Amino acid sequence: MALEQYRAKRNFEVTPEPRSTAPSASEGHSFVVQKHDARRLHYDFRLELDGVLKSWAVTRGPSLVPGEKRLAVAVEDHPLEYGSFEGTIPKGEYGGGAVLVWDRGAWAPIGDPHTGLAKGHLEFELSGQKLQGRWHLVRMKGKPREKHENWLLIKGDDEFARDKEAPDILEEQPKSAASGRPIAEVAKEAPGWSSKTGRIERRGEAAEPPDPAGVKGARKGPMPPFVEPMQATAVKAPLSGDRWLHEVKYDGYRIEARIDRAEIKLLTRAGLDWTTKFGEPILEALRALPASQALIDGEVVAENEAGASDFSALQAALSEEQADRLTFYAFDLLYLDGFDLRDASLIARKRLLEALIGGGSGAVRYSGHFEEDGAIVFRHACRLGLEGIVSKLRDSPYRPGRGRSWAKIKCSGRQEFVIAGFVPSTAQRNAIGSLVLGVYEDGKLRHVGRVGTGFTATVARALYARLEPMRVASSPFARRLGAAEARQVRYVRPELVAEVDFRGWTADKILRHASFKALREDKPAREVTRESEPSNSPKAKESAVELTHPDRLYWPDDGVTKQGLADYYAEVWPHMAPFVVDRALALVRCPDGITGEKFFQKHAWKGIGSAIARVQDPMEKGEPLISVRDLDGLIALVQMAVLEIHPWGSTVTNWERPDTIIMDLDPGEGVPWEAVIEAAREVRDRLGEAGLTAFVKTSGGKGLHVVAPVKPKADWPAVKAFTKGMADAMVADSPSRYVATIAKVKRTGKILIDYLRNQRGTTAIAAYSTRARPGAAVSMPLDWDELGPEIGPARFTVLNAPARLATLDRDPWEGFRAAEAPIEEGTRPRRAGQASRRTDSTAASGRQASDRKRARGAKR
């Protein structure tokens, strides 16, 4: 590649990356590996050749384990000057994010490098500060119309190689080889600003801070010591119209950042000074902003593994003093360099704020907004498992307190409640089992029920230690509690505030299916009142099965208890029932939660609950298998510590004729998520060619499941042959991408197409079932349009899945059974390029018929 592509992709008036007009006349052999925290963290591998840096984006970075393949996507040639570039590319620009020089040195080709590149196998030796010895770059077989050229970076087996058990070089030596800085230190530099050199002068033009003087409504005056924050009013439905801007609702601490030259203060919504609470990265990033004085309204958050702000993750980061996990999202600017901006319009304040902070992915970030219809933004936020959105009038001034200019709508019921008592745990000593909650109405504390899930083991003990010294002899509630409400309650002074997720209110205004999030020490208890009931919380079906030890933790690190799991299944039961009722089930049981013993079980056992059905396999003698007929059966499985549910592909009324097929796409090491999505779409298209309608769901583990309903006519051997034929055809067409062999040694860098789920007696995880793994993820059905990099295989959990379902316009698998089509005798999936067994018009007709059936099912 020439440097035209490099220049065409960049605006050099904005990005600090080096500009170059032509390849260098140098004939050196330098190499550099740059750590690049863009949309995703990756490593850019560059070799000097013909006066440019030949470049590959290595998604997971180089590995010193010989034979371990790391995907390396060929990108445009870079100028030699780029080899020393270290800084921040502005957000919105190509490759926006922090870049550091992770390794550098010299390389020596083994053989002619031009021939190696042409043939697709470049062998060479590195002499770097971190990487040394023999290496290989091997080109993968491409697909027609593929945009990128994919290679594999592989370490040779020599004295510089390491065993799999040895430390990972990326974790062992994460800092810059040039400056010794970590990526976080580079990332917090706003574009045009360096913590090492100060403000960067660019091409004769100084990087000036934004000027508020010309903003309509800006008033010259002194900076106030603190401004009471503007607050949003809860609404029942998203707001629409051009007057409204919509922002993501963050799940963190509302903070006002006060910059007064070298002095930085972080103030809570009540004006408390929490400057030292969040560590140095946020403070240093605020000091680096090109402003002498500023008041910035925002929120401090920590993100969970799925990339969403999560208050529990924030609490964990604070307790473990992991300041590098914290981010301050700035969404409003109240004062800047001599000008009070509170009378200016919101959109004007946000433009100034964006100019002040710029892009990047550091510890301080600008919080953007959406101008699309509020219902669309809200629906998308809930689909992603976010807390909700805040809608703001674009012309509104900044006014303290709660008003109608800002409105919030949450994907699930969530608010703060006063802690008025607790019940000790029945599963662990010196720990709480549930909290007794209230709200203030007309100055009196009203009882609203209990929350008994959402506590990790550590939090349950910490709350006990905090609340036990606060005990009081009598109830702080305005009315006397009934006998059932007061059972085993230890009352406390109503001083602490808990944030709680819940699914609605009962008729007598008691919380339903509540889950603890965290203590909120930034809000006084006296300010806690009942917020409006969420409009998206239909009453869930109740089970008659009684749980013993409901506070037993099944996922200790995520705070999901036995009661929490039962509440989850009660919420999703209408969606889940068609995929588990009247089917033989294989189960994963974890009596002591996911950290204890796990065992797989498919036969009935002694002491099994009466609500759990026993079914006899006609091909087997001996102990019956397990099935459920209703919600009581499912909750009885929860009582028996069942954390995974794997149904057969046939029902107990038609054992030998499956009505569901499933293709399990399991990525090996080094396979990017986008490749799994592409594989799922290919499976969908191949099933469509066979006249079948495909549906997709996350596995809750690493991959995706493509599922198709079939008419129960073909027997198990025929269904297995059909799915094996499809897997074999995909492997034959793309051997560098897919494998149909279970052996893990053959799966590195490839996707396993597991068709073996489609034979008698084998099972796959049920739609909506939990997984017995950290994170409490569930296998979540998706609409095909939802597939994208923002939704990973474990994105949805026990905690966020019900809210997602409640805000969807329709069930993603609506019309599943109505879409059944037969696997015709003799049908074999074809390889690419082969003639189809049916004409194109026949295949199209079959797809149209399938669509009509699905539509009829939706109307029912």
N, C-alpha and C positions, 0 to 999 in steps of 0.2 A: 504494500500500500504506500502511496505517496503521502505527503503531509497535507494535501488539500482536504482530506477528510478530517484530519485533526483540527485544521483551522475553521472549517465549515461548521463544526459542532460547537464552537465556543464564541462567546462575546467577550473580546479581550478588553473592552471598556468596563467590564464588570468583574470578570474572574481574574485572580492574581496569577494564574498559570502562565508559563513562559510562552511568548509568541515567537514563532520561527517561520521564515519564508521559504527555506529550502533545506534539503538534507545537508549534513556537515560533510566536509571533505576528509574528516578523520577516518582512519582505518583501525581504530582501537577495538578492543574486545571487552568493554565494560558490561556489567549487568547490575540491575537493581531490582529489589522487591519492595513495593510500596504497600503499606497497610492503608486501606481505603474504607472509611466508614461512611458509605453513601447510603442508598436505600437499604442495602444490607452490607454488613461488614464482609469484605473480601480482600484478596491480596493480588496486586498487579505485578505480574512477572515480566521483566523486560530484558531483552538481549540486544546489545549493539551489533548492527550488521548493515553495511552499505550506507553508513552515515545517519541512520535513524535507530530508534529503539523498537524492535519487533516486540509486540505486546500481547499478553494473554491475561484475562481476568480469571484468577483461580478462586473458585467460590469458597472453598474451605481451607485454602492455604496449603503450602507444601508440607508433605509428610516425610519423615526420615525412615519410615518403615518400608523396606524394599518390597516392591511389587504392589504397594497400596496405591490405587489410582485416584488422582484428584482431577476433577473436571476443570479444564482450562479453556475458556472461550476466547477465540482470537478476536482482537479489537484493532482499531486503527493504529498505524505507526505513530510513534511519538518522537518529538525532537530530542536530541541528546541532552539539551538543557533540562529536560523534564526529570532526568535522573537525580537531580539534587533538590527537586521541588518538595517543599514541606509546608503545609498551610491549610486554609479552609476555602473550599470552593463554595460560592454562595448557593443557598437554597433556590431551586428553580432552574439553575444552570445545569448543563450536562455534567453528570457525576457529582452533583452537589453534596458536600460533606467534607470531613477532615481527612487529610493525607499525611502520612509520615514515611520516612525512609527506613523500612524495617531491616533491610540487609543490602549490602553493596559489595562489589569486588570485581573480579575478572572471570571470564568464561573462555573455554577453549573447545572448539568443535572437534569431534572425532569423525574424520572424514570431511567431505565437502558439505558445508552447511546449506548451500543453495540446493544441492541434490536432495539432501535430507528433508528440507522443507517441501520441495516439490513432490517427493514420494510419500510424505506423511510420516516420517520417522527421523527426528533430529536427536542425535546422541551427542552428549557434551559433558565437560567437567567444569565444576564451579570452584572458585577459590574466593569465598566470601568471609565476612565476619561471623556468619552463622551457618550458612549452607556451604558444604564442600563435597567433593567427590563426584561420582558419575551419576548422570541423570538422563532421562528420556522424555521427549515430547512426542506423543503418538496421536496422529489424526484419526478421529472416529469417522465411520461411514455416515455421510450425510443423507438427509431425506430430500426429495424434490421440493423446490421453492423454500428451502430452509434459509433463514436470514443470516444465521451465524455459523461459523465453522468451529466445531467442537473438537478439542484435543484432550489428551490425558497427560498430566505431569506425574512421572513415576521416578522414584529414587532407585538407583542401582544398588546391588548388593555388594558393598565394599566395607572398608574399615570405618567409614563415617556413618554407616547405617545403624539403625536402632531396632530393638525388639518392640513388639506391640505393647509390652508391659512397661517400657521405659517412658520417662516423662515426654510430653509433647513439646517440641521446640517452640511452638507458637505460644504456649502458656508459660514455658520456662523463661523465654526471653521476649517479652511483649513490647519492649520499648524501642525507640528510634535508635538506629545505628549511627545516625548523624548528630543528634542533639541530646540523646538520652531521655527524651520526653515520652510519657505514655500518650496514647491516642486521645484520652480525655482532656489532657492539657492543650493539645492542638485544637480539639473540637470546640472548646469554649471560647476560642478567639472569634469574634465577629469578623466578617469579611472586611478588609481594610484596616484591621487592628491586630496587633500581635502582642502577646504578654511578654515577649522577649525584647521587642524593639519599639513598642508603642504604636502610634498611628502610622500607617503605611502610606507614603506618597506614591500616587500612581500616574505615570506618564505626564508629569508636569501639573497634575491636578490634585489638590489636597482633598483627602476624604473628610468632608466637613459634616458635623452633626446636623440633623434636621433643624430648620428654623421655624419656630412657632409664631413669629411676629405677624406673618401674613394670614394666619388662620382666623376666619370669622368667629367671633365669640371669645377669642383668647384675651385675657386681661392681665396687664402687667401688675405684679405684686409679689410679696414675699411668699415663700413656700410654707404651707401650714405644717405643723408637726405631725398631724395625723388627720385623715379624712375617713369618716365612717363609711363603710362600703355600701354601694348600691346593691340591692338584692332583688331577686326574681320572684315573682308570684307564681305559684303552681297553677297550671291549667289542665283541663281534661283532654284537650285535643290540640294537635299541632296548628300553628298559625301560618297563614298564607298571605301572599301579596307582596308587591314590590317594596313596601315600607319596611319589611322585616329582613334582618340578617340572622343567620343561624350558626351557632357555634357548638362544638362538642362540649358536653357537660363533663368536667373532669371529676375524678374521684380522689380528692386529696384535701390539703389544707389551704383555705383561702388566705392569701398573704398579700400585704401591701409592702412593696419594696421602696424604701426611702433612700435616695442617693443624695448626699450633701458633700460634694467633693470627695475627699478620701474616706468619709464616714458612711458606712452602709448599715441600715437597719431593716430587719424583717419583722413586720408587725401583724398580729392576728386580726381577725375581724372585730375583736373586742379591744384592740389597741395594745395587747400584751407584746412585750419585746421577746421575740423568739430568734434573735439574730444568731445565737450560737447553736441552735437546735439542729440545723440542717447541714453543718459542716462548711468547709472552705470552698469547694468548687462553685457553688452558686454565688457566693460573695465575690470571688475573684472574677467571675464572668460579669457581674454587675459593675465592678470597678472598671472593667475594660470597655464599657460602653462609652461612646463619645458624647458624654453629657456631664456638666458640672453639677446640676441639680435636677432631680426627677422624682416623681411619685408614680409608681407603676402598680397597677392592680393585676393580680394573677393568682395562680394556684401552684403549690408545690406538690408534685406527684411522683410516684414510682410505678413503673410498668411491669405487668406480669409477663409470663413466658409467651403469652399470645399477643403481646404488644399493646394491650389496653391498660389505661391507668387503673390502679387497683389499690383501695385504701389498706387492705390487708398486707399487700406487698410493701406499701409505704411504711406501715408499722414495723414490719419485719426489717426493712432497711434501716430504720431509725434505731431499733433495739440492737441491731448487729453493727451499728456505726458504719454503714456502707454508704457514705455520702456520695460516692461516684454513681450510685443508682438513682439519685434524685434529680429532678428537672423542674425548673420554674417556668411554667407557661404563662406568658404575659398577654393579657387580652384588653387592657385599657391603660390610657396614659392621662393622668390628672394634672400633672405639672411638669414643665420642662424649661429649664434655664431662664428663669425670671417671669414666666407666663403661666397663669392659672388657666387651665383648659376645661374646667368643669362646665362652662357655658357653651363650649364648642359642640358641634354635632358628633355623634359617635363615630361616623365614618371618617370625619376629619381627624379625630383623636387616633383612630386605628391606623390611618395612613402615616401619621407622624410616628407612631409606635413601631410600625413595620420598618420605616426608614431608620429608626434609632437602633433596632435590634438586628435587622437584616435576616439572612437565612442561616443555614448551618444546623448542626445537630448537637450543640453543646449543652451546657448546664442551664442556660437561659435561652428560651425559644419564643418566637412570636406565635401566638395562637390565631390562625386564620379563621375565615368564616365562609359560609356558603350562601349563595343568593338564589338557589333553586327553591321550589315549593317546599314549605316546611314539612308537609306530610312525607314527601320523598326523603328528605334528609333524616327525619325521625325514623322512618322505616329502615333505612340503611344502617343507622346507628344501632338500632335494636338487633338487626340481623347479625351485626358484628359483635354482639354481646357487650356493647358500651352502656354506660349508665343512662344516657338520654341526651337531650339537647337543650340549649338556652337560646331563645329567640329574642332579638333586641331591635327596637325601632332605630333605623339607621340615622335619623335626625335628632335623636334624643340627647339632651344634656345629661350630665352626671349628677344624680340627686341621691343623697344618702337614704338608707332605709329601703323598705319594700314598697314597690310601686307597680304600675301597669306597663311601664315602658320596657321592662324586661320580664320575660315569662319563661318558666321551665316546665318541661314535661319529661317524665322519667319512664324508662322502659319497664320498670317494675316499681312496686311500692317501696319507697325507702325514705326514711326520715329519722330524726333524732328522738329518743325517748328518755325520760328520767328513770334512773335505776332506784327503785324503792325497796328492794329486797332481793333475796336469792334463796335457792334451794340447793343444798349440798349435793355433790355428785354421788351416784350409787355405784360408779365404776372405778373411781380413783379417790384416794384420801386427800384431804385438804385442797379440794378443788370444787368449783361451782358446777352444778348440773344444769341450772337454768337461772335466768334473771327475771325478776318481777318488775314490770314496767308501768309507767304512767305518763300522762300529759297534763298540762295545766289548762283548765277551763274556768273562766271567771275567777281567777286567782286561787282555785282549788285543784288539788291533785286528783285526777281521775284514773282509775285502774283500767289498763288496756290489755292485760294478759301477760304471757311469758314468752321468752325466747330460750330455746334449749338446744340449738345447734349453731354451728359457725365458730365454736371455740376450739382452738388447738389445745393440746394437753398443757402446753406452756401457758397459754392465755388463761385457761381455766384455773390453773394454780395461782397465777398472778392476780386474777380478779378476786379469788378467795382471800388472798393475803391483803388485798386492798380493802375489801368490804367487811371482813370479820371485825376489825377494830371500829367500824362505823355503825355497829349494830345498836338498835334502839329497842326499847321494850314494847312499844305500841306501834300500830300501823300509821304511816303518814298519809294514807288515803283519806279523802273526804268522807267516803261511805265505808261501812264495815264490809269486809269481804265475806263471801259465802264459805261454807266449810270446805268445799272442794278447791276453791280459789286460794284459801289460806293454808292448805295442807302442807306441812313441813317448811313453810316460809320463815326465813329469818329477816326481819325488817331492818333497814338501814336508813341513815339520814339521806334525804333525797337531794344529793349534791352532785352526783356524777351523771354524765350523759352518755348514752350508747347510741351508735348509729346502727340501724337494723333494716334489713331487707325483708319484705313481706309480700304476700300475694293478695291482700285485701282485708276486709273487715267482715266479721259475722254480723248477724242482724242486731245483736246487742253490743256492737262496736268493740269487739275483742279481736286482736290480731290473729290472722290466719296464716299458717305456714311461715313463721318468722325465722330469720337467720341473722345471727350477730355478725356485724362487720368490724367494729372497733369502738373504743372509747373516743369521745369527742371532747377534748379538754379545751377547745377553743370556743365553746359556746356555754353560757351560763344556763343552769337548769331552769331558772325561772322564765326563760324565753322560749321554752319548748311547749308548743301547742300542737293540736291535731291538724295535719294538713289534709287537703282534699283527697278523697278516695280515688285511687287510680281507676281510669276508665277501662283498663285492659286486664282486669282481674276477675274473670268469671269464676264462680264457685266450683271447686274441684270435687270429684266424687270422693266420698268418705268410705273407709274400710272398717269393718267390724272386728278385724283382728287386733288384739291387744299386744303391744310391744312390751317386753320386759327389758329393763335397763336401757331405756330409750336414749340416754346420754352416752352410751358406749361409742367410742370413736372408731369409725371404720377407716377414715382417711385422716390420721392425726395431724399432718402438716397443713391440711386444708380445712380442718374444723368440721368435717362432715360426719355427723353422728348417725346412728341407726334411725332416729326420728327424722333427721334431715333427708336420708335416703328414701324413707317411706313417703315423706311429703313430696319429694321430687316425682316419684312414680305415680302418686295420686294426681299430680298436675298433668303429666304427659300420657296418662293411661288412655284417653280417647284416641290419641295418635298411635300409641304403641300396640294396643290390643290386637289389631289385625295380623300382626307379625309374630305373636307368641301364643295366642289362644289356640287350644286344641292341636298343639304340636309337641312332639317329644322334645325335651330340653336337656342339654348338657350344661352343667353349672360349674362355676368356680366359687368355692366357699372359702371364707377367711374369718374364722371365729374370733380372732384377735385383731381384725383389721388387716390392712395391706402390709403392715410391717411384721406380721406373724406368719404362721404356717398357712400355705395355700394348697388346696387339693381340688382336683377335677372330679366331678361326680355326675353320673347319669342315671343311676338306679336309686330307687327309694331306699330310705334308711330308717332305722328304728327311731321312733320319736318324731317322725315327720308330721307337720301340722295337718289337721283334718281338711283344711281348705286347699291343700295341694293334691291334685288328682294323680292317681296311679294308672298307668296305661301299659298294656302288655304288647310287646313287639311280637307279631305273629310268627316271626322267623326265629324267635329265641324262647327258651324255657328258663325259668328261674325268676329272679327278682324283677318286678315291673319297673318300667321307666317312669319319668316324672313329666307332668304337664300341668298347666293352669287353665282354668275356665273363666276366671273373672279377676277383678282387682284384689279380692280377698286372698286368692291364691298367690298373687304376686307379692303382696305385703307379708304373707306367711313365709315366702322365700327370703324376704328382707330380715324377718325375725330369725331365720336360720343362717344368717350371715352370708347369703348369696350375693356376690358382688359382680358377677358376670353371668349373662344369660345367652346361651347359644342354641337356637332352635334348628330343627330339621328343616329341609326344604320341601317336605310333604306333610300333610295333616294326618292325624291319627284315624281319620275315616277313609284314607286312601294312601296307605303306607308306601305302595310301590310306584306311585305316579306323582312325581314332584310337580309342584305348582310354582316354584321359584328357583331361579338359577342365580348364582353370584360369582363374579370374577373379582378376586381379591388382588389388588395391585400393591405389592409390598416393595418399597424402594430399598436397594442396597446402599452401602456406604458411598457417599459422594454424589448421590443423585439429587439434583435440585427439585424443589417442590413443583416448579413449573413443568418439569418433565413428567411428573406423576399426573398432573392435570391433563397434559397433552395425551398421555396414555389412556386416561379415562375417556376422553372424547373419541379416541380411536376405537375403543371397545364399543362405545355407544353407536358409532357409525357402522361398525361391522354387525352388531346386533340388528340395527335397522335394516341392513341389507338382507338379513334373514327374516324380516317381517316382525321383529320383536321390538318392543318399546323399552328403553333403558332408563333407569333411575339411578341416582348417585347419592352416596352418603360418606361422611368421614368414618374412619375406622375407630377413632378414639385412640389410636396408637401411632403408626407411622404413615399409613397410606390411605387409599380410597377404595371403596367397594362399589362396583357397578352391578346393579341388581335388575333382573327382568322377570316380570310375571309371565308364566306360561300356562297354557291349558293342560290340566293333568291327564295327558294322553300318552306321551312317551314314557317308557320305563327308565329306571336309573341307568342302566348301561348305555341307552341311547343318548340320554342327557349328558353323561360323562363324555361320550365320544364326540358329541357336538361341541362342548366347551373345550375339550382337548384339541380338537381340530382348529378352533379359533386361536387358542394360545400358540399352537405350533405354527399357524400361518403368520401370526405377528412376529414370532421369533425368526422365522425364515425370511420375512421381509426386512426386519431390522435387527440383525443378530448383535449389533453393538449396543442396542438399547434394552432388549428384552431377553429374558431367560424363563424357561418353564420348568427348570430343574430346582428342586428344593435345596440342594446342597449349598450352604452358605459360601463355600470357597469359590463358587462360580457366579456369585451374585454381586460382587463389588462393582460399583459403577453402573449397574443395570437394575431393571425393575423385574421382579418376579411376578409372572402372571399365574397366580395360583388357581387352577381350575379344579383341583382335587376336593374343593368344598362341595362339588356336585356329584357325590356318590353316596350310596346308601349308608346311613349311620354317621356320616360326617356332618359337621355343623359350622356355622359362622356367627359372629357376634350379632345380636339382634339390633334392629333400629331402636334407638333411644336407650339401649342398655348401657350401664356404666362399665368402666374398665377397672380392674383391680391393680391400678398403677398410680403413682403419685400424680396429683393434679385433679383427680376425680373427673376425668374426661368421660364423655359419652359419645356413642356412635350416632351422629346427627344427620338425618336426611336433609339434602339440599336441593334447591332448584339448580338446573344446569347453568343458569345465568349468574349464579352466586359464586361459582368456582373462580378463584383468583388468588393472588399471593397473600392477600390479607386474611384469608381463611385457611389456617393450617389444619392438619389432621386431628389435633387435640384442642382446637379453638373453643369448643363448646363443652361445658361442664355441668355438673349437678347444680351449680349456683347460678349460671346465666342462661341455661337452656329454656326454662319455663318462660322467662321474660321474652326471649326471642320468639317462641311459638305464639305467645299472646299478642304480639304486634304484627304478625304476618297477615297479609291479605287473604292468603289461602294456604292450605297444607302443601308443602313442596311435593309430597307424594300423593296428592289428590288424584283419584281415579286410578289408583294402582291396580286394583283387581279388575276394573273394567277394561284395562289395556291388555288382558291376557290374550296370547296368540299361541297357536300350536308350533311345536318343533316337528316339522314334517319328516316323515320317514325318509332316510337317505340324504337329508340336508347336511351339507358339510360347508363350513365357512371357507370362502375362497381366499387365495393369496392375491395380493395386489397385482393387477395386470392380467389375471385370469378372467375368462368369461364367466359371467354369473350363470348359475343353474336356471334362473328365471330371467326373462327380459326386463330391461329397465322399467318399462311401463308396468309390468306385473309387480315389480318391487315397489314402485311408487304407489301403486294401488293398495298394496298391503300396508304401507305406512299410513296412507290416508284412512284406511279402514281402522287401523289401530288408533289414530288420532280421534276418529269419530267415536270409537268405543270409550276412550278416555273422557271425551267431552260429555257423553251420555252419563258416565259415572259421576262426573262433577255435578251435573244437574240434579241427580238424585239426592 
